[in-house]
Amino acid sequence: MRFTKILVAWTVSVSAELPRLIPLALFGFLVFLLSSSPALAQSCPLCKTALIGQSESTLKAINLGILVLLFPPLILMSSIVIFAFRQDRD
């Protein structure tokens, strides 16, 4: 219950300052977009050496496999957060 009150108070204070925060948020998003290009270019050295010379379909399959492996931890962590919020209401 306490967390919910803190969250509501924070939401009200943020909504009062929203016109001032929009340019700051847009600037942050722009910096993120410009700086994420080098991060996206990084890859696992072992994966890179194993995939050199492979066909385009193999590369797409590996990328799809990486995305598929991302979902179970994402779903698990989201479930834990949702469960925690629901338990906080009681």
Secondary structure, DSSP 8 states (H G I E B T S, - for coil): -HHHHHHHHHHHHHHHTHHHHHHHHHHHHHHHHHHHHHHHH---HHHHHHHTT--HHHHHHHHHHHHHHHHHHHHHHHHHHHHHHHHHH-
